[in-house]
Amino acid sequence: MLLAALLVLWPLASPSALAQDAASCAKTEFEEVVDGAAAALRDLNNKNRPEFQEKLRQLKDKRGWDNDQFLKEAAPYVKDDKIDVYDETSNDLLSKITDMGQEGANAKTPDCAVLAQLRDHMNELVGTQVRKWTYMFDKLDQELAK
């Protein structure tokens, strides 16, 4: 379900966009790739965050936790070693994307190979975030099912 939503949100990953030749590459495309991925990530978070928070509230109610206990008990559903890896991967990709986006937008002649690599990093970033949300939902759903 999340992957289907991602494909709708992330039109820059189309095969025609990736099959671009050097003559058709423009500086503005670097900014468009970054803007498109930012929008996809924002949409992904806006779609998933309310549902995830609702499920956390359901778990709080099911377990009868008070607010202080909830803050302590809910922490593993939003922060654990695997989530840390997703976050670290995302941060590394964001750093690469920022550098490549600036490099591409400031280049005298756009380098379509760099643009293709930028798109790959953006796809990887969005995919990483989809996997992170899926993992967090699965973990929470398992706990709710107990």
TINU-725045 format. One line per 8 residues: number of its first residue (from 1); their letters; for each residue x, y, z negated of N, C-alpha, C, O, CB. Coordinates in pm, 1 decimal. Glycine has a CB too. Layout:
<rs>
NUM) A) X/Y/Z/X/Y/Z/X/Y/Z/X/Y/Z/X/Y/Z ~ ...
</rs>
This chain:
<rs>
1) MLLAALLV) 82.0/-117.9/0.0/0.0/0.0/0.0/87.2/125.3/0.0/62.2/217.1/78.1/-93.7/-0.8/-119.7 ~ 187.6/130.9/-84.9/276.7/246.3/-87.0/354.9/258.6/42.2/377.2/369.4/91.0/372.0/237.2/-204.2 ~ 397.1/145.8/98.3/473.3/150.6/221.3/388.5/203.9/335.8/437.5/280.8/418.4/527.4/12.8/255.3 ~ 262.5/164.2/341.6/173.1/214.8/445.5/156.8/366.0/431.4/159.0/438.4/530.9/35.5/144.7/438.2 ~ 140.5/413.1/308.8/129.0/557.1/286.2/257.4/627.8/326.4/253.1/736.9/383.3/96.2/586.6/139.1 ~ 369.4/567.7/297.9/497.4/626.3/333.8/509.9/642.5/484.2/556.5/746.0/531.7/611.5/541.3/280.6 ~ 469.0/541.8/559.5/479.9/549.1/704.4/395.1/661.6/761.7/432.3/722.5/862.0/439.4/417.1/766.5 ~ 282.2/689.5/699.2/199.2/801.6/742.3/266.0/933.3/705.6/262.9/1028.7/783.4/58.8/793.0/679.2
9) LWPLASPS) 326.0/938.7/588.1/387.6/1061.6/539.8/521.0/1092.1/605.7/564.8/1207.1/603.8/406.2/1053.7/392.1 ~ 585.3/995.1/662.6/723.0/1010.4/708.5/732.4/991.8/859.3/786.1/891.0/905.3/814.6/910.7/637.2 ~ 681.1/1087.2/937.5/681.2/1073.1/1082.9/819.4/1084.8/1145.0/836.8/1046.2/1260.5/591.6/1175.8/1143.2 ~ 917.8/1136.3/1073.4/1050.3/1155.5/1130.4/1126.3/1024.8/1147.9/1234.4/1023.7/1206.7/1130.0/1248.8/1044.0 ~ 1072.0/916.3/1098.5/1139.7/788.3/1108.8/1101.7/712.6/1235.2/1136.3/595.3/1249.2/1108.9/704.4/988.2 ~ 1031.9/776.8/1326.7/986.2/707.9/1446.8/1102.2/667.3/1535.3/1204.5/735.8/1537.4/890.4/795.5/1524.6 ~ 1089.0/556.7/1609.2/1196.5/511.5/1697.0/1235.7/616.0/1800.7/1353.3/627.9/1834.8/1155.5/384.6/1766.6 ~ 1138.2/692.0/1851.4/1172.9/793.0/1951.8/1262.4/901.5/1892.9/1350.0/954.1/1961.5/1046.2/856.0/2009.9
17) ALAQDAAS) 1240.2/935.0/1765.3/1324.6/1035.4/1701.7/1466.5/983.7/1683.0/1562.7/1059.9/1691.9/1265.7/1077.0/1567.2 ~ 1479.1/854.2/1657.1/1611.2/797.0/1634.0/1686.2/770.7/1765.0/1808.4/755.7/1763.8/1598.5/667.7/1554.9 ~ 1615.9/765.1/1875.7/1678.4/735.6/2004.3/1717.9/862.2/2078.9/1731.1/861.0/2201.3/1584.8/653.0/2089.9 ~ 1736.2/967.3/2008.0/1766.1/1097.1/2063.6/1905.6/1100.4/2125.8/2000.1/1044.9/2069.7/1753.8/1203.4/1956.6 ~ 1918.5/1165.3/2241.8/2052.0/1176.3/2300.2/2112.1/1311.7/2265.0/2042.2/1400.7/2216.7/2047.0/1157.2/2453.8 ~ 2240.6/1326.9/2289.1/2313.6/1446.0/2247.3/2258.0/1573.5/2309.0/2266.9/1679.1/2246.4/2459.0/1432.0/2283.0 ~ 2202.2/1568.3/2426.4/2152.5/1687.4/2493.7/2025.2/1741.5/2429.2/1993.5/1859.2/2446.8/2127.0/1657.1/2639.5 ~ 1952.5/1659.7/2355.7/1823.9/1704.5/2302.5/1829.3/1743.0/2154.6/1725.7/1770.0/2093.9/1721.3/1596.5/2322.0
25) CAKTEFEE) 1946.2/1745.5/2097.8/1961.9/1774.2/1955.8/1968.7/1925.7/1933.4/2042.3/1995.7/2003.0/2088.7/1705.0/1900.0 ~ 1892.4/1975.7/1836.5/1892.1/2118.9/1805.8/1919.0/2140.5/1657.1/1889.2/2054.7/1574.0/1757.1/2183.5/1846.3 ~ 1976.3/2257.3/1625.2/2006.5/2288.9/1485.3/1882.6/2284.8/1396.8/1889.3/2239.9/1282.4/2071.1/2425.8/1475.8 ~ 1771.2/2330.8/1448.5/1649.1/2335.2/1368.1/1603.1/2197.0/1325.9/1531.4/2183.2/1226.9/1538.8/2403.9/1444.7 ~ 1643.3/2094.4/1399.8/1602.5/1958.3/1364.3/1661.1/1914.6/1231.1/1600.5/1834.8/1159.6/1644.3/1860.8/1473.0 ~ 1778.5/1966.2/1197.4/1838.2/1933.6/1067.9/1747.5/1983.1/955.3/1720.6/1910.6/859.6/1979.8/1995.9/1055.2 ~ 1701.1/2106.6/968.0/1611.9/2162.9/867.2/1478.4/2089.4/865.9/1421.2/2066.3/759.4/1589.8/2312.4/892.5 ~ 1428.1/2052.2/984.6/1301.1/1981.3/993.3/1308.3/1845.2/924.6/1212.6/1803.5/859.5/1260.4/1964.1/1139.2
33) VVDGAAAA) 1420.6/1776.4/938.6/1436.4/1646.0/873.6/1433.3/1662.7/722.3/1364.8/1587.9/652.5/1568.4/1578.0/917.7 ~ 1506.9/1760.2/671.9/1511.1/1783.6/527.3/1373.0/1826.4/477.0/1325.6/1776.4/375.0/1617.3/1891.4/492.3 ~ 1309.6/1917.9/547.8/1176.4/1964.5/506.6/1074.3/1850.6/510.7/991.0/1838.8/420.8/1129.6/2080.3/597.2 ~ 1080.5/1768.2/612.7/987.1/1656.6/625.4/1003.8/1555.1/514.0/905.5/1504.7/459.8/1004.9/1588.8/758.8 ~ 1127.1/1525.3/480.2/1151.9/1429.9/371.4/1109.9/1488.7/238.1/1053.5/1418.6/154.0/1300.0/1389.9/366.8 ~ 1137.1/1617.4/218.1/1095.2/1682.0/93.7/943.2/1674.4/79.5/891.7/1647.9/-29.1/1142.7/1829.6/89.9 ~ 872.9/1697.5/188.4/726.6/1688.9/185.4/681.0/1545.9/156.7/586.2/1525.0/81.0/667.0/1737.8/318.9 ~ 747.9/1448.1/216.6/711.9/1307.5/193.9/733.1/1269.1/47.6/649.6/1200.9/-11.8/794.7/1214.9/285.6
41) LRDLNNKN) 843.8/1312.5/-9.8/871.5/1283.2/-150.8/771.0/1352.1/-242.7/723.3/1293.3/-339.7/1014.0/1326.8/-187.3 ~ 740.0/1476.1/-211.1/641.9/1551.0/-289.9/505.3/1481.3/-284.4/439.3/1464.8/-386.9/630.5/1697.1/-238.3 ~ 463.7/1440.7/-163.6/336.5/1371.7/-147.2/335.9/1238.1/-221.4/236.2/1201.1/-283.4/307.3/1349.7/1.0 ~ 446.8/1167.1/-214.6/458.3/1038.7/-283.8/442.3/1058.2/-435.1/369.8/983.5/-500.8/594.5/971.8/-252.0 ~ 510.0/1158.2/-488.7/499.6/1186.2/-632.2/359.8/1233.8/-669.9/304.5/1190.7/-771.1/603.0/1291.2/-673.5 ~ 302.4/1322.4/-588.8/168.3/1373.6/-618.1/63.2/1263.5/-611.0/-35.7/1267.7/-684.2/132.3/1485.8/-521.1 ~ 83.3/1166.5/-524.9/-10.5/1054.8/-511.6/3.1/957.8/-629.1/-97.6/910.7/-682.0/12.9/980.6/-378.6 ~ 125.2/927.9/-670.1/149.0/823.7/-769.8/146.2/871.4/-914.6/102.7/797.5/-1002.9/279.8/760.4/-743.3
49) RPEFQEKL) 191.2/992.0/-939.8/202.9/1038.6/-1078.1/70.0/1034.0/-1154.0/67.5/981.3/-1265.2/257.1/1179.9/-1079.8 ~ -40.9/1086.7/-1099.5/-166.3/1082.1/-1177.3/-212.6/939.7/-1209.2/-257.6/912.6/-1320.6/-276.3/1154.2/-1101.4 ~ -201.9/849.9/-1113.2/-243.4/711.6/-1137.1/-153.7/645.7/-1241.6/-201.9/572.2/-1327.7/-240.4/631.0/-1006.0 ~ -23.8/671.9/-1233.9/69.9/614.1/-1329.9/41.9/667.3/-1470.3/41.7/590.9/-1566.8/215.3/644.7/-1288.9 ~ 18.5/797.3/-1481.9/-11.7/856.2/-1612.5/-141.6/799.9/-1669.2/-153.1/777.8/-1789.8/-21.0/1009.0/-1601.5 ~ -238.9/776.9/-1581.9/-365.4/717.7/-1627.8/-341.5/576.8/-1681.6/-398.3/538.8/-1784.0/-469.4/714.2/-1512.8 ~ -259.0/500.6/-1614.1/-229.7/364.6/-1661.3/-153.8/367.9/-1794.0/-175.9/282.6/-1880.0/-148.0/287.4/-1555.7 ~ -65.4/465.0/-1810.9/2.9/479.9/-1939.8/-98.3/511.3/-2050.0/-88.1/458.2/-2160.5/110.4/591.1/-1932.2
57) RQLKDKRG) -195.9/597.5/-2020.2/-300.4/628.1/-2119.0/-382.6/503.4/-2151.9/-420.7/482.0/-2267.0/-392.9/740.2/-2066.7 ~ -409.5/421.9/-2050.7/-483.3/297.5/-2074.2/-405.5/205.8/-2168.7/-462.7/144.5/-2258.8/-511.3/225.1/-1940.6 ~ -274.2/197.7/-2146.5/-191.1/114.6/-2233.6/-190.4/170.9/-2375.7/-197.8/95.6/-2472.8/-46.9/105.6/-2178.6 ~ -181.8/301.2/-2387.2/-185.4/366.3/-2519.4/-314.0/330.5/-2591.4/-312.0/293.9/-2708.9/-172.8/520.3/-2506.1 ~ -426.0/341.1/-2521.0/-555.7/308.1/-2582.0/-565.0/159.8/-2616.4/-613.6/123.2/-2723.4/-670.5/346.9/-2487.8 ~ -518.7/75.6/-2526.1/-525.6/-69.2/-2547.3/-446.1/-109.9/-2671.1/-488.6/-196.8/-2747.3/-473.2/-144.2/-2423.7 ~ -330.9/-46.8/-2690.3/-243.6/-81.4/-2803.1/-275.9/-2.0/-2929.7/-225.7/-33.8/-3037.5/-98.8/-58.4/-2764.7 ~ -359.2/100.8/-2916.8/-394.4/181.1/-3033.3/-279.6/266.5/-3084.1/-270.1/292.4/-3204.1/-442.2/92.3/-3143.2
65) WDNDQFLK) -193.0/310.3/-2994.9/-78.4/392.2/-3035.4/-122.0/535.1/-3063.8/-205.8/590.6/-2992.8/30.5/390.7/-2926.9 ~ -63.8/595.0/-3169.3/-83.4/739.0/-3189.3/14.8/810.9/-3095.2/94.2/745.6/-3027.4/-60.2/781.3/-3342.2 ~ 9.7/942.3/-3090.9/92.6/1016.9/-2994.9/242.0/994.9/-3013.9/314.9/978.2/-2916.2/62.8/1163.9/-3005.6 ~ 288.0/994.9/-3137.6/430.7/973.6/-3163.1/473.9/833.2/-3121.0/578.6/815.0/-3058.9/462.4/995.9/-3311.7 ~ 392.6/736.3/-3155.4/422.7/597.7/-3118.8/419.4/581.0/-2966.8/501.9/510.0/-2909.2/322.4/500.6/-3185.8 ~ 323.7/647.0/-2903.5/311.6/641.0/-2758.3/440.0/689.9/-2691.2/489.5/625.5/-2598.8/191.7/724.4/-2711.1 ~ 494.1/802.7/-2736.5/616.3/856.5/-2677.6/731.1/756.5/-2687.1/811.3/743.5/-2594.6/655.0/987.3/-2746.2 ~ 737.9/686.8/-2798.7/843.9/587.7/-2818.8/817.4/462.1/-2735.1/906.9/413.4/-2666.0/855.5/550.7/-2968.4
73) EAAPYVKD) 696.0/410.6/-2741.3/662.2/283.6/-2675.9/652.9/294.5/-2523.5/678.0/196.9/-2452.9/531.1/232.1/-2730.3 ~ 617.1/411.8/-2473.1/600.3/429.0/-2328.0/732.7/454.2/-2256.6/740.9/439.5/-2134.7/505.1/543.9/-2299.9 ~ 834.9/491.5/-2330.4/964.0/525.7/-2269.3/1018.8/418.1/-2175.4/1067.8/452.8/-2068.0/1064.7/552.2/-2377.3 ~ 1013.1/289.1/-2210.6/1068.7/187.5/-2121.1/997.7/175.9/-1985.4/1051.4/115.8/-1892.3/1064.3/55.2/-2189.3 ~ 878.1/232.9/-1974.4/805.4/225.3/-1846.9/847.0/334.9/-1750.4/813.2/331.5/-1632.0/655.9/233.5/-1871.3 ~ 920.6/431.9/-1802.5/968.0/541.0/-1716.8/1120.0/553.7/-1715.9/1176.1/631.3/-1638.6/907.0/671.7/-1761.6 ~ 1186.2/476.9/-1802.5/1332.6/486.7/-1811.2/1388.7/354.6/-1859.9/1370.5/316.4/-1975.5/1376.0/602.4/-1905.6 ~ 1457.7/285.1/-1769.5/1531.8/164.1/-1806.3/1651.0/153.5/-1711.8/1673.1/242.3/-1629.5/1440.5/34.8/-1798.7
81) DKIDVYDE) 1726.4/47.2/-1723.3/1847.9/33.9/-1642.0/1817.8/32.6/-1492.6/1890.8/93.6/-1414.5/1922.3/-93.0/-1679.9 ~ 1712.4/-35.1/-1452.4/1678.8/-42.8/-1310.6/1630.7/93.0/-1257.8/1666.3/132.8/-1146.9/1571.1/-150.0/-1287.2 ~ 1551.2/162.6/-1336.2/1505.6/296.2/-1297.7/1624.9/390.3/-1289.6/1630.6/476.1/-1201.5/1400.3/350.2/-1398.1 ~ 1719.6/374.9/-1380.8/1842.2/456.3/-1375.5/1917.6/434.9/-1243.8/1971.4/529.8/-1186.8/1934.3/422.3/-1494.8 ~ 1921.2/310.4/-1195.9/1988.4/281.6/-1068.5/1914.3/350.5/-953.8/1976.6/409.8/-865.8/1996.4/128.0/-1043.6 ~ 1781.1/342.4/-955.2/1702.9/412.2/-852.1/1731.6/562.4/-855.9/1749.3/625.1/-751.5/1551.1/386.2/-871.6 ~ 1736.3/619.3/-975.5/1761.2/762.7/-989.3/1902.7/799.6/-944.2/1922.8/901.6/-878.3/1739.6/806.1/-1134.4 ~ 1999.6/716.8/-979.7/2138.0/742.5/-939.4/2151.5/735.1/-787.5/2216.6/819.9/-726.4/2233.8/641.7/-1006.5
89) TSNDLLSK) 2090.6/634.8/-727.3/2092.4/620.7/-581.4/2028.1/742.2/-516.6/2081.0/796.4/-419.6/2019.5/491.8/-537.6 ~ 1915.2/784.9/-569.4/1845.1/901.6/-515.2/1931.1/1027.2/-526.7/1939.4/1105.5/-432.1/1711.4/922.3/-588.1 ~ 1994.3/1046.6/-640.7/2079.9/1164.7/-659.1/2198.3/1164.3/-563.6/2234.5/1268.4/-508.8/2130.1/1171.6/-802.8 ~ 2258.9/1047.6/-543.5/2370.3/1037.3/-448.5/2323.6/1070.9/-307.3/2390.9/1143.8/-234.5/2431.8/895.7/-451.9 ~ 2208.9/1017.7/-269.5/2155.2/1045.3/-136.3/2119.9/1192.5/-120.6/2145.2/1251.5/-15.5/2032.0/958.9/-109.6 ~ 2062.3/1251.8/-223.0/2028.4/1393.9/-216.7/2152.5/1479.8/-196.7/2149.6/1578.0/-122.6/1955.4/1436.7/-343.7 ~ 2259.9/1442.8/-262.3/2385.0/1516.3/-245.8/2435.8/1505.6/-101.0/2475.2/1605.4/-40.5/2491.6/1463.0/-344.2 ~ 2434.2/1385.0/-47.6/2476.1/1364.9/91.5/2386.4/1441.6/187.1/2434.5/1504.6/281.3/2475.1/1216.0/127.0
97) ITDMGQEG) 2257.8/1436.3/163.2/2160.5/1502.1/250.4/2180.2/1653.2/249.1/2177.4/1717.8/353.9/2017.3/1467.1/207.3 ~ 2199.9/1708.7/130.6/2222.9/1852.7/119.6/2347.0/1893.1/197.5/2344.0/1989.3/274.2/2236.7/1894.3/-27.5 ~ 2455.4/1820.5/178.1/2580.1/1851.2/247.6/2564.8/1838.8/399.1/2607.0/1926.5/474.4/2691.4/1759.1/198.9 ~ 2503.8/1728.4/442.4/2488.2/1705.6/586.2/2390.8/1805.3/649.5/2412.0/1850.5/762.0/2439.9/1562.8/611.7 ~ 2284.7/1839.2/577.2/2188.1/1935.3/628.3/2250.7/2071.4/648.1/2227.0/2136.8/749.6/2069.9/1946.1/535.1 ~ 2330.9/2115.1/551.3/2399.6/2243.8/563.0/2502.7/2239.2/675.2/2513.8/2332.5/754.7/2467.3/2281.5/429.8 ~ 2577.3/2130.3/680.5/2678.9/2113.6/785.2/2614.4/2119.1/923.6/2664.6/2187.2/1013.1/2754.6/1979.9/766.8 ~ 2505.1/2048.8/940.8/2437.6/2044.6/1069.6/2375.0/2176.6/1108.3/2382.6/2218.4/1223.9/2333.2/1939.0/1068.5
105) ANAKTPDC) 2312.8/2242.5/1011.6/2247.8/2370.5/1040.5/2349.5/2479.9/1068.7/2320.1/2574.2/1142.2/2158.4/2411.8/924.4 ~ 2469.3/2468.7/1010.9/2571.6/2571.5/1028.8/2668.5/2542.0/1142.7/2751.6/2626.6/1175.9/2648.5/2588.2/901.8 ~ 2659.8/2425.4/1202.2/2752.8/2388.0/1309.1/2727.9/2472.7/1434.1/2614.3/2509.2/1464.2/2739.1/2237.8/1342.8 ~ 2835.6/2503.3/1505.9/2821.9/2578.2/1631.2/2746.6/2495.1/1733.6/2661.2/2545.6/1806.3/2960.4/2618.9/1686.6 ~ 2779.3/2368.0/1737.9/2712.2/2275.1/1828.3/2654.3/2161.9/1744.6/2728.1/2094.3/1673.0/2810.2/2220.3/1938.0 ~ 2523.9/2140.4/1752.5/2462.9/2033.2/1672.8/2520.6/1896.8/1710.0/2540.0/1865.8/1827.6/2310.5/2032.5/1692.0 ~ 2547.1/1817.5/1609.2/2599.8/1682.3/1628.1/2485.6/1583.9/1604.2/2443.6/1562.2/1490.5/2721.3/1653.4/1531.6 ~ 2436.3/1525.3/1712.1/2320.7/1436.1/1701.5/2353.0/1308.0/1624.8/2263.0/1245.4/1568.9/2269.5/1401.1/1840.0
113) AVLAQLRD) 2479.0/1268.8/1621.5/2516.9/1151.9/1540.8/2498.6/1184.1/1393.0/2453.7/1099.5/1315.7/2664.2/1109.2/1569.6 ~ 2533.5/1306.5/1353.8/2513.8/1348.4/1214.8/2364.2/1357.8/1184.6/2320.3/1321.4/1075.5/2583.8/1484.9/1187.6 ~ 2286.0/1406.6/1281.3/2141.3/1414.5/1263.7/2081.6/1275.7/1243.8/1995.8/1256.8/1157.5/2076.2/1483.4/1384.3 ~ 2125.8/1179.9/1321.8/2077.1/1042.2/1307.3/2115.0/987.1/1170.4/2034.7/919.5/1106.1/2134.2/951.8/1419.2 ~ 2236.6/1015.6/1125.9/2281.0/970.1/993.4/2199.7/1038.6/882.9/2165.6/976.8/782.1/2432.4/998.4/974.0 ~ 2169.7/1166.1/903.4/2087.5/1239.9/807.7/1948.6/1175.9/797.4/1895.9/1157.7/687.6/2075.7/1389.0/849.4 ~ 1890.7/1142.5/911.5/1760.3/1075.0/911.1/1767.8/941.2/837.0/1677.3/906.2/761.2/1710.9/1052.7/1055.5 ~ 1876.0/867.2/859.6/1893.1/739.3/789.2/1896.7/759.8/637.7/1833.9/685.4/562.3/2022.2/669.2/835.8
121) HMNELVGT) 1971.1/861.7/594.4/1978.5/890.3/449.9/1841.9/931.6/395.5/1804.4/892.8/284.9/2082.3/1001.6/421.7 ~ 1768.2/1009.7/472.9/1636.0/1052.6/429.6/1542.4/931.7/417.1/1468.1/919.4/319.8/1577.9/1156.3/528.4 ~ 1547.3/843.5/516.5/1465.0/722.2/510.3/1502.1/637.4/388.9/1415.0/583.3/320.8/1480.9/639.7/639.2 ~ 1631.3/626.7/363.1/1677.7/549.1/248.0/1630.6/613.4/117.0/1590.9/543.2/24.0/1831.7/537.3/249.5 ~ 1635.1/744.9/110.2/1589.6/815.9/-9.7/1440.2/792.1/-33.1/1399.5/758.0/-144.1/1618.1/967.1/3.0 ~ 1360.2/809.7/69.4/1216.1/788.9/55.4/1188.2/642.5/19.1/1104.3/614.4/-66.5/1141.7/828.1/186.6 ~ 1258.2/550.4/83.9/1241.5/407.6/52.8/1279.2/376.0/-90.8/1212.3/296.5/-156.7/1325.3/322.8/147.2 ~ 1385.5/437.5/-139.5/1428.3/417.7/-278.5/1320.1/464.4/-374.8/1292.2/398.6/-475.1/1560.0/493.0/-306.3
129) QVRKWTYM) 1259.9/577.8/-343.7/1154.4/628.8/-431.0/1029.2/540.2/-425.5/962.9/520.7/-527.4/1118.8/772.8/-391.9 ~ 997.0/487.2/-308.8/884.6/393.8/-297.3/911.3/270.5/-382.5/822.9/224.7/-455.0/860.8/353.4/-149.4 ~ 1033.3/216.4/-374.2/1067.2/98.1/-454.4/1062.7/129.5/-604.6/1019.9/46.1/-684.4/1207.2/45.8/-415.6 ~ 1106.3/248.4/-642.0/1103.1/288.1/-782.9/958.8/292.6/-833.4/928.2/237.1/-939.0/1171.3/425.7/-802.3 ~ 869.7/358.7/-757.9/729.7/364.9/-799.7/669.3/225.1/-806.3/596.7/193.0/-900.4/648.7/453.4/-703.6 ~ 698.5/143.0/-707.8/644.9/6.8/-705.7/690.6/-69.4/-828.7/610.3/-136.5/-893.5/688.4/-67.3/-577.8 ~ 818.3/-59.7/-861.6/873.3/-126.1/-980.2/804.7/-76.7/-1106.9/765.0/-157.2/-1191.1/1024.9/-102.6/-989.7 ~ 790.4/54.3/-1121.3/730.6/109.7/-1242.4/583.7/68.3/-1254.8/537.6/35.2/-1364.0/742.7/262.8/-1242.6
137) FDKLDQEL) 510.3/70.1/-1143.0/370.9/25.7/-1146.7/361.2/-122.5/-1181.2/277.5/-162.0/-1262.4/302.8/52.7/-1012.3 ~ 446.1/-204.3/-1120.2/443.3/-348.0/-1148.2/470.0/-375.6/-1296.1/402.3/-456.8/-1359.0/546.5/-421.5/-1061.3 ~ 568.5/-307.3/-1348.9/604.7/-325.5/-1489.8/488.2/-285.8/-1581.1/458.2/-355.6/-1678.0/730.6/-242.3/-1524.5 ~ 424.4/-176.3/-1550.6/312.7/-128.7/-1631.2/189.5/-218.6/-1613.7/120.3/-248.9/-1710.9/278.5/16.3/-1593.7 ~ 162.7/-260.7/-1490.4/49.4/-349.7/-1464.5/65.2/-483.1/-1538.6/-32.4/-537.0/-1590.7/35.0/-374.7/-1313.5 ~ 187.1/-535.7/-1543.2/211.5/-658.9/-1617.3/179.7/-641.9/-1764.5/121.9/-731.1/-1826.6/355.5/-703.6/-1600.2 ~ 216.7/-529.5/-1819.7/191.9/-503.8/-1960.7/41.8/-483.8/-1988.2/-9.9/-529.2/-2090.3/271.2/-380.7/-2006.4 ~ -25.8/-416.7/-1897.6/-170.7/-398.1/-1912.7/-247.0/-529.1/-1903.5/-353.7/-543.8/-1963.2/-222.3/-302.4/-1807.2
145) AK) -192.3/-624.4/-1828.7/-259.6/-753.7/-1809.7/-246.6/-844.7/-1931.9/-319.0/-943.6/-1943.1/-202.6/-824.5/-1687.5 ~ -156.1/-812.3/-2022.6/-135.9/-896.6/-2142.4/-250.8/-884.5/-2239.8/-249.5/-948.4/-2345.0/-6.1/-859.3/-2212.8
</rs>
